[in-house]
Amino acid sequence: MRVTIIPIDTFCAVDGIGFVGIDMTSVPKDVHAVQWFGTWGEQEILDLKTGRIDRNEKIDNLDVYQAVLNSYWSIRNRHDAAVKEAINEQTIIEV
């Protein structure tokens, strides 16, 4: 699974499918972005005094970002259901 999280934009993508409006309230204030590459990842850490990226830190799990992923999947599942419903409404069945 490939994950990108950008808190300031309320953006999260999983395997190339992204949405904005994701709840980021659980993300530490100094996290600028997260990239996950399936078995490991990196988080970009801001210097809160300057607002600049201070360093990248390797991570070996997404536990601290589980609430973000839960919000993402909630939005994605609603989106997918709405798309499916729209397709079903447009389908013409010939008998």
A tleap script that builds the chain and sets N, CA, C and O, in Angstrom:
source leaprc.protein.ff14SB
mol = sequence {
  NMET ARG VAL THR ILE ILE PRO ILE ASP THR
  PHE CYS ALA VAL ASP GLY ILE GLY PHE VAL
  GLY ILE ASP MET THR SER VAL PRO LYS ASP
  VAL HIE ALA VAL GLN TRP PHE GLY THR TRP
  GLY GLU GLN GLU ILE LEU ASP LEU LYS THR
  GLY ARG ILE ASP ARG ASN GLU LYS ILE ASP
  ASN LEU ASP VAL TYR GLN ALA VAL LEU ASN
  SER TYR TRP SER ILE ARG ASN ARG HIE ASP
  ALA ALA VAL LYS GLU ALA ILE ASN GLU GLN
  THR ILE ILE GLU CVAL
}
set mol.1.N position { 0.855 -1.177 0.000 }
set mol.1.CA position { 0.000 0.000 0.000 }
set mol.1.C position { 0.898 1.236 0.000 }
set mol.1.O position { 1.831 1.341 0.796 }
set mol.2.N position { 0.608 2.145 -0.881 }
set mol.2.CA position { 1.334 3.408 -0.989 }
set mol.2.C position { 0.436 4.499 -0.432 }
set mol.2.O position { -0.718 4.623 -0.842 }
set mol.3.N position { 0.960 5.297 0.509 }
set mol.3.CA position { 0.163 6.331 1.173 }
set mol.3.C position { 0.910 7.663 1.135 }
set mol.3.O position { 2.121 7.720 1.348 }
set mol.4.N position { 0.160 8.733 0.858 }
set mol.4.CA position { 0.663 10.099 0.966 }
set mol.4.C position { -0.301 10.867 1.852 }
set mol.4.O position { -1.514 10.823 1.645 }
set mol.5.N position { 0.239 11.573 2.841 }
set mol.5.CA position { -0.568 12.401 3.736 }
set mol.5.C position { 0.042 13.795 3.750 }
set mol.5.O position { 1.237 13.957 3.998 }
set mol.6.N position { -0.793 14.807 3.480 }
set mol.6.CA position { -0.352 16.202 3.534 }
set mol.6.C position { -1.347 16.953 4.422 }
set mol.6.O position { -2.384 17.412 3.946 }
set mol.7.N position { -1.027 17.075 5.711 }
set mol.7.CA position { -1.990 17.635 6.669 }
set mol.7.C position { -2.496 19.034 6.334 }
set mol.7.O position { -3.690 19.298 6.467 }
set mol.8.N position { -1.612 19.939 5.900 }
set mol.8.CA position { -2.044 21.318 5.655 }
set mol.8.C position { -3.107 21.397 4.562 }
set mol.8.O position { -3.922 22.320 4.549 }
set mol.9.N position { -3.097 20.434 3.650 }
set mol.9.CA position { -4.083 20.388 2.566 }
set mol.9.C position { -5.252 19.460 2.876 }
set mol.9.O position { -6.146 19.297 2.046 }
set mol.10.N position { -5.258 18.856 4.046 }
set mol.10.CA position { -6.226 17.817 4.447 }
set mol.10.C position { -6.320 16.733 3.374 }
set mol.10.O position { -7.401 16.214 3.093 }
set mol.11.N position { -5.173 16.401 2.781 }
set mol.11.CA position { -5.096 15.463 1.661 }
set mol.11.C position { -4.488 14.143 2.096 }
set mol.11.O position { -3.497 14.101 2.824 }
set mol.12.N position { -5.109 13.066 1.631 }
set mol.12.CA position { -4.554 11.729 1.815 }
set mol.12.C position { -4.840 10.933 0.550 }
set mol.12.O position { -5.935 10.999 -0.008 }
set mol.13.N position { -3.841 10.183 0.111 }
set mol.13.CA position { -4.000 9.293 -1.041 }
set mol.13.C position { -3.522 7.903 -0.656 }
set mol.13.O position { -2.525 7.744 0.048 }
set mol.14.N position { -4.246 6.908 -1.127 }
set mol.14.CA position { -3.853 5.512 -0.954 }
set mol.14.C position { -3.817 4.887 -2.342 }
set mol.14.O position { -4.809 4.895 -3.070 }
set mol.15.N position { -2.672 4.355 -2.689 }
set mol.15.CA position { -2.483 3.711 -3.992 }
set mol.15.C position { -2.941 4.596 -5.150 }
set mol.15.O position { -3.563 4.124 -6.102 }
set mol.16.N position { -2.621 5.888 -5.052 }
set mol.16.CA position { -2.885 6.813 -6.147 }
set mol.16.C position { -4.268 7.426 -6.187 }
set mol.16.O position { -4.556 8.226 -7.077 }
set mol.17.N position { -5.136 7.074 -5.244 }
set mol.17.CA position { -6.487 7.641 -5.197 }
set mol.17.C position { -6.560 8.553 -3.983 }
set mol.17.O position { -6.504 8.089 -2.844 }
set mol.18.N position { -6.687 9.861 -4.231 }
set mol.18.CA position { -6.614 10.828 -3.152 }
set mol.18.C position { -7.871 11.650 -2.977 }
set mol.18.O position { -8.660 11.827 -3.906 }
set mol.19.N position { -8.039 12.145 -1.766 }
set mol.19.CA position { -9.169 13.004 -1.410 }
set mol.19.C position { -8.689 14.109 -0.481 }
set mol.19.O position { -7.747 13.919 0.289 }
set mol.20.N position { -9.338 15.258 -0.557 }
set mol.20.CA position { -9.144 16.323 0.418 }
set mol.20.C position { -10.316 16.281 1.383 }
set mol.20.O position { -11.316 15.609 1.132 }
set mol.21.N position { -10.187 17.001 2.483 }
set mol.21.CA position { -11.244 17.013 3.487 }
set mol.21.C position { -11.071 15.925 4.529 }
set mol.21.O position { -11.999 15.618 5.277 }
set mol.22.N position { -9.884 15.345 4.578 }
set mol.22.CA position { -9.591 14.286 5.538 }
set mol.22.C position { -9.339 14.916 6.907 }
set mol.22.O position { -8.689 15.957 7.004 }
set mol.23.N position { -9.847 14.292 7.950 }
set mol.23.CA position { -9.641 14.782 9.319 }
set mol.23.C position { -8.180 14.580 9.716 }
set mol.23.O position { -7.702 13.448 9.795 }
set mol.24.N position { -7.485 15.670 9.961 }
set mol.24.CA position { -6.064 15.629 10.324 }
set mol.24.C position { -5.821 16.056 11.765 }
set mol.24.O position { -4.679 16.321 12.140 }
set mol.25.N position { -6.864 16.128 12.576 }
set mol.25.CA position { -6.697 16.626 13.940 }
set mol.25.C position { -5.781 15.756 14.787 }
set mol.25.O position { -5.241 16.231 15.786 }
set mol.26.N position { -5.595 14.507 14.419 }
set mol.26.CA position { -4.733 13.615 15.201 }
set mol.26.C position { -3.256 13.714 14.814 }
set mol.26.O position { -2.400 13.148 15.494 }
set mol.27.N position { -2.953 14.423 13.735 }
set mol.27.CA position { -1.573 14.510 13.251 }
set mol.27.C position { -0.806 15.542 14.078 }
set mol.27.O position { -1.297 16.650 14.293 }
set mol.28.N position { 0.385 15.191 14.539 }
set mol.28.CA position { 1.199 16.166 15.272 }
set mol.28.C position { 1.426 17.431 14.438 }
set mol.28.O position { 1.593 17.355 13.221 }
set mol.29.N position { 1.432 18.576 15.092 }
set mol.29.CA position { 1.524 19.873 14.402 }
set mol.29.C position { 2.809 20.039 13.596 }
set mol.29.O position { 2.843 20.810 12.637 }
set mol.30.N position { 3.861 19.324 13.975 }
set mol.30.CA position { 5.132 19.504 13.275 }
set mol.30.C position { 5.310 18.574 12.072 }
set mol.30.O position { 6.387 18.540 11.477 }
set mol.31.N position { 4.278 17.828 11.711 }
set mol.31.CA position { 4.379 16.941 10.552 }
set mol.31.C position { 3.911 17.683 9.300 }
set mol.31.O position { 2.764 18.122 9.217 }
set mol.32.N position { 4.807 17.815 8.340 }
set mol.32.CA position { 4.490 18.486 7.078 }
set mol.32.C position { 3.892 17.515 6.069 }
set mol.32.O position { 2.942 17.856 5.364 }
set mol.33.N position { 4.446 16.302 5.996 }
set mol.33.CA position { 3.955 15.303 5.044 }
set mol.33.C position { 4.430 13.922 5.469 }
set mol.33.O position { 5.404 13.771 6.207 }
set mol.34.N position { 3.706 12.920 4.977 }
set mol.34.CA position { 4.068 11.528 5.237 }
set mol.34.C position { 4.031 10.787 3.907 }
set mol.34.O position { 3.102 10.952 3.116 }
set mol.35.N position { 5.039 9.981 3.674 }
set mol.35.CA position { 5.086 9.096 2.513 }
set mol.35.C position { 5.282 7.679 3.033 }
set mol.35.O position { 6.204 7.424 3.808 }
set mol.36.N position { 4.430 6.765 2.617 }
set mol.36.CA position { 4.524 5.366 3.030 }
set mol.36.C position { 4.699 4.515 1.780 }
set mol.36.O position { 3.989 4.688 0.790 }
set mol.37.N position { 5.652 3.595 1.842 }
set mol.37.CA position { 6.025 2.803 0.672 }
set mol.37.C position { 5.763 1.311 0.854 }
set mol.37.O position { 6.475 0.483 0.285 }
set mol.38.N position { 4.768 0.972 1.625 }
set mol.38.CA position { 4.384 -0.434 1.779 }
set mol.38.C position { 4.882 -1.081 3.044 }
set mol.38.O position { 4.103 -1.697 3.771 }
set mol.39.N position { 6.167 -0.956 3.327 }
set mol.39.CA position { 6.728 -1.559 4.541 }
set mol.39.C position { 7.506 -0.560 5.381 }
set mol.39.O position { 7.929 -0.875 6.494 }
set mol.40.N position { 7.694 0.630 4.858 }
set mol.40.CA position { 8.402 1.686 5.580 }
set mol.40.C position { 7.973 3.028 4.999 }
set mol.40.O position { 7.329 3.092 3.952 }
set mol.41.N position { 8.339 4.089 5.694 }
set mol.41.CA position { 7.984 5.404 5.200 }
set mol.41.C position { 8.839 6.488 5.802 }
set mol.41.O position { 9.783 6.225 6.547 }
set mol.42.N position { 8.487 7.724 5.460 }
set mol.42.CA position { 9.162 8.895 5.995 }
set mol.42.C position { 8.126 9.944 6.343 }
set mol.42.O position { 7.097 10.079 5.681 }
set mol.43.N position { 8.425 10.681 7.398 }
set mol.43.CA position { 7.611 11.843 7.724 }
set mol.43.C position { 8.522 13.065 7.696 }
set mol.43.O position { 9.623 13.050 8.247 }
set mol.44.N position { 8.045 14.121 7.047 }
set mol.44.CA position { 8.778 15.378 6.991 }
set mol.44.C position { 8.391 16.183 8.218 }
set mol.44.O position { 7.211 16.446 8.449 }
set mol.45.N position { 9.380 16.573 8.998 }
set mol.45.CA position { 9.142 17.289 10.246 }
set mol.45.C position { 9.498 18.762 10.070 }
set mol.45.O position { 10.580 19.103 9.593 }
set mol.46.N position { 8.566 19.625 10.462 }
set mol.46.CA position { 8.758 21.070 10.378 }
set mol.46.C position { 9.431 21.604 11.631 }
set mol.46.O position { 9.245 21.080 12.729 }
set mol.47.N position { 10.210 22.649 11.445 }
set mol.47.CA position { 10.653 23.472 12.561 }
set mol.47.C position { 9.512 24.467 12.776 }
set mol.47.O position { 9.289 25.341 11.938 }
set mol.48.N position { 8.806 24.345 13.863 }
set mol.48.CA position { 7.614 25.175 14.079 }
set mol.48.C position { 7.951 26.655 14.240 }
set mol.48.O position { 7.077 27.503 14.059 }
set mol.49.N position { 9.187 26.979 14.572 }
set mol.49.CA position { 9.578 28.386 14.698 }
set mol.49.C position { 9.769 29.041 13.334 }
set mol.49.O position { 9.396 30.197 13.138 }
set mol.50.N position { 10.353 28.295 12.387 }
set mol.50.CA position { 10.635 28.876 11.066 }
set mol.50.C position { 9.604 28.481 10.014 }
set mol.50.O position { 9.461 29.160 8.998 }
set mol.51.N position { 8.885 27.384 10.256 }
set mol.51.CA position { 7.930 26.889 9.277 }
set mol.51.C position { 8.576 26.113 8.143 }
set mol.51.O position { 7.908 25.747 7.176 }
set mol.52.N position { 9.864 25.862 8.259 }
set mol.52.CA position { 10.594 25.131 7.219 }
set mol.52.C position { 10.772 23.672 7.617 }
set mol.52.O position { 10.751 23.323 8.797 }
set mol.53.N position { 10.947 22.836 6.611 }
set mol.53.CA position { 11.187 21.424 6.891 }
set mol.53.C position { 12.553 21.296 7.543 }
set mol.53.O position { 13.564 21.744 7.003 }
set mol.54.N position { 12.560 20.679 8.710 }
set mol.54.CA position { 13.775 20.525 9.506 }
set mol.54.C position { 14.505 19.227 9.179 }
set mol.54.O position { 15.732 19.187 9.096 }
set mol.55.N position { 13.709 18.155 8.992 }
set mol.55.CA position { 14.325 16.848 8.764 }
set mol.55.C position { 13.274 15.854 8.292 }
set mol.55.O position { 12.072 16.090 8.415 }
set mol.56.N position { 13.742 14.761 7.760 }
set mol.56.CA position { 12.897 13.613 7.451 }
set mol.56.C position { 13.208 12.522 8.463 }
set mol.56.O position { 14.367 12.292 8.807 }
set mol.57.N position { 12.171 11.858 8.931 }
set mol.57.CA position { 12.341 10.748 9.865 }
set mol.57.C position { 11.751 9.491 9.246 }
set mol.57.O position { 10.635 9.504 8.725 }
set mol.58.N position { 12.512 8.408 9.309 }
set mol.58.CA position { 11.984 7.125 8.842 }
set mol.58.C position { 10.969 6.614 9.852 }
set mol.58.O position { 11.121 6.803 11.059 }
set mol.59.N position { 9.922 5.959 9.336 }
set mol.59.CA position { 8.929 5.316 10.190 }
set mol.59.C position { 8.750 3.881 9.714 }
set mol.59.O position { 8.935 3.573 8.537 }
set mol.60.N position { 8.386 3.010 10.654 }
set mol.60.CA position { 8.214 1.601 10.282 }
set mol.60.C position { 6.785 1.114 10.456 }
set mol.60.O position { 6.501 -0.073 10.300 }
set mol.61.N position { 5.874 2.053 10.786 }
set mol.61.CA position { 4.453 1.713 10.847 }
set mol.61.C position { 3.644 2.995 10.710 }
set mol.61.O position { 4.175 4.102 10.798 }
set mol.62.N position { 2.351 2.815 10.493 }
set mol.62.CA position { 1.443 3.959 10.326 }
set mol.62.C position { 0.509 4.130 11.522 }
set mol.62.O position { -0.524 4.791 11.414 }
set mol.63.N position { 0.865 3.543 12.650 }
set mol.63.CA position { -0.025 3.560 13.813 }
set mol.63.C position { -0.484 4.966 14.190 }
set mol.63.O position { -1.667 5.173 14.456 }
set mol.64.N position { 0.421 5.924 14.216 }
set mol.64.CA position { 0.067 7.283 14.621 }
set mol.64.C position { -0.870 7.945 13.604 }
set mol.64.O position { -1.522 8.940 13.919 }
set mol.65.N position { -0.937 7.401 12.400 }
set mol.65.CA position { -1.783 7.965 11.342 }
set mol.65.C position { -3.047 7.144 11.085 }
set mol.65.O position { -3.724 7.353 10.079 }
set mol.66.N position { -3.366 6.222 11.976 }
set mol.66.CA position { -4.536 5.362 11.772 }
set mol.66.C position { -5.835 6.161 11.699 }
set mol.66.O position { -6.713 5.838 10.899 }
set mol.67.N position { -5.968 7.199 12.522 }
set mol.67.CA position { -7.186 8.021 12.478 }
set mol.67.C position { -7.320 8.725 11.124 }
set mol.67.O position { -8.431 8.886 10.618 }
set mol.68.N position { -6.207 9.140 10.544 }
set mol.68.CA position { -6.226 9.755 9.210 }
set mol.68.C position { -6.702 8.733 8.186 }
set mol.68.O position { -7.545 9.038 7.342 }
set mol.69.N position { -6.163 7.527 8.263 }
set mol.69.CA position { -6.570 6.477 7.327 }
set mol.69.C position { -8.034 6.103 7.511 }
set mol.69.O position { -8.730 5.831 6.533 }
set mol.70.N position { -8.507 6.086 8.747 }
set mol.70.CA position { -9.931 5.807 8.986 }
set mol.70.C position { -10.804 6.871 8.327 }
set mol.70.O position { -11.815 6.548 7.704 }
set mol.71.N position { -10.417 8.136 8.462 }
set mol.71.CA position { -11.159 9.227 7.828 }
set mol.71.C position { -11.101 9.088 6.308 }
set mol.71.O position { -12.110 9.268 5.626 }
set mol.72.N position { -9.930 8.769 5.784 }
set mol.72.CA position { -9.770 8.572 4.341 }
set mol.72.C position { -10.717 7.485 3.843 }
set mol.72.O position { -11.451 7.699 2.879 }
set mol.73.N position { -10.706 6.324 4.491 }
set mol.73.CA position { -11.531 5.206 4.018 }
set mol.73.C position { -13.015 5.506 4.147 }
set mol.73.O position { -13.813 5.033 3.338 }
set mol.74.N position { -13.392 6.278 5.143 }
set mol.74.CA position { -14.793 6.679 5.266 }
set mol.74.C position { -15.211 7.520 4.055 }
set mol.74.O position { -16.262 7.285 3.459 }
set mol.75.N position { -14.381 8.493 3.703 }
set mol.75.CA position { -14.681 9.344 2.549 }
set mol.75.C position { -14.618 8.543 1.251 }
set mol.75.O position { -15.484 8.685 0.388 }
set mol.76.N position { -13.605 7.712 1.115 }
set mol.76.CA position { -13.470 6.928 -0.123 }
set mol.76.C position { -14.636 5.960 -0.302 }
set mol.76.O position { -15.155 5.819 -1.409 }
set mol.77.N position { -15.050 5.297 0.763 }
set mol.77.CA position { -16.175 4.358 0.659 }
set mol.77.C position { -17.463 5.075 0.279 }
set mol.77.O position { -18.245 4.558 -0.518 }
set mol.78.N position { -17.695 6.277 0.849 }
set mol.78.CA position { -18.886 7.052 0.472 }
set mol.78.C position { -18.800 7.473 -0.996 }
set mol.78.O position { -19.789 7.403 -1.725 }
set mol.79.N position { -17.633 7.901 -1.416 }
set mol.79.CA position { -17.429 8.285 -2.815 }
set mol.79.C position { -17.690 7.105 -3.746 }
set mol.79.O position { -18.420 7.231 -4.729 }
set mol.80.N position { -17.094 5.965 -3.431 }
set mol.80.CA position { -17.261 4.784 -4.284 }
set mol.80.C position { -18.725 4.356 -4.369 }
set mol.80.O position { -19.197 3.960 -5.435 }
set mol.81.N position { -19.444 4.436 -3.244 }
set mol.81.CA position { -20.866 4.076 -3.241 }
set mol.81.C position { -21.669 5.055 -4.099 }
set mol.81.O position { -22.572 4.644 -4.828 }
set mol.82.N position { -21.343 6.351 -4.015 }
set mol.82.CA position { -22.055 7.354 -4.811 }
set mol.82.C position { -21.793 7.150 -6.305 }
set mol.82.O position { -22.704 7.296 -7.120 }
set mol.83.N position { -20.566 6.817 -6.658 }
set mol.83.CA position { -20.237 6.558 -8.067 }
set mol.83.C position { -21.000 5.340 -8.564 }
set mol.83.O position { -21.562 5.354 -9.659 }
set mol.84.N position { -21.016 4.296 -7.763 }
set mol.84.CA position { -21.729 3.074 -8.152 }
set mol.84.C position { -23.218 3.356 -8.339 }
set mol.84.O position { -23.833 2.875 -9.291 }
set mol.85.N position { -23.792 4.136 -7.426 }
set mol.85.CA position { -25.213 4.476 -7.532 }
set mol.85.C position { -25.478 5.298 -8.789 }
set mol.85.O position { -26.468 5.070 -9.484 }
set mol.86.N position { -24.602 6.248 -9.081 }
set mol.86.CA position { -24.778 7.076 -10.278 }
set mol.86.C position { -24.696 6.228 -11.542 }
set mol.86.O position { -25.459 6.438 -12.485 }
set mol.87.N position { -23.785 5.285 -11.562 }
set mol.87.CA position { -23.669 4.394 -12.721 }
set mol.87.C position { -24.928 3.547 -12.856 }
set mol.87.O position { -25.442 3.370 -13.961 }
set mol.88.N position { -25.425 3.028 -11.747 }
set mol.88.CA position { -26.637 2.207 -11.782 }
set mol.88.C position { -27.839 3.000 -12.274 }
set mol.88.O position { -28.677 2.468 -13.002 }
set mol.89.N position { -27.931 4.268 -11.883 }
set mol.89.CA position { -29.051 5.099 -12.315 }
set mol.89.C position { -28.981 5.398 -13.808 }
set mol.89.O position { -30.010 5.649 -14.435 }
set mol.90.N position { -27.795 5.375 -14.378 }
set mol.90.CA position { -27.632 5.690 -15.794 }
set mol.90.C position { -27.688 4.454 -16.680 }
set mol.90.O position { -27.693 4.570 -17.906 }
set mol.91.N position { -27.729 3.301 -16.088 }
set mol.91.CA position { -27.737 2.065 -16.862 }
set mol.91.C position { -29.120 1.829 -17.453 }
set mol.91.O position { -30.126 1.875 -16.746 }
set mol.92.N position { -29.155 1.581 -18.727 }
set mol.92.CA position { -30.407 1.260 -19.409 }
set mol.92.C position { -30.407 -0.237 -19.674 }
set mol.92.O position { -29.482 -0.781 -20.277 }
set mol.93.N position { -31.439 -0.872 -19.220 }
set mol.93.CA position { -31.543 -2.317 -19.408 }
set mol.93.C position { -32.506 -2.582 -20.553 }
set mol.93.O position { -33.663 -2.163 -20.518 }
set mol.94.N position { -32.018 -3.281 -21.564 }
set mol.94.CA position { -32.872 -3.647 -22.687 }
set mol.94.C position { -33.380 -5.056 -22.470 }
set mol.94.O position { -32.638 -5.945 -22.052 }
set mol.95.N position { -34.663 -5.247 -22.761 }
set mol.95.CA position { -35.271 -6.570 -22.594 }
set mol.95.C position { -35.660 -7.117 -23.937 }
set mol.95.O position { -36.191 -8.225 -24.022 }
savepdb mol mol.pdb
quit
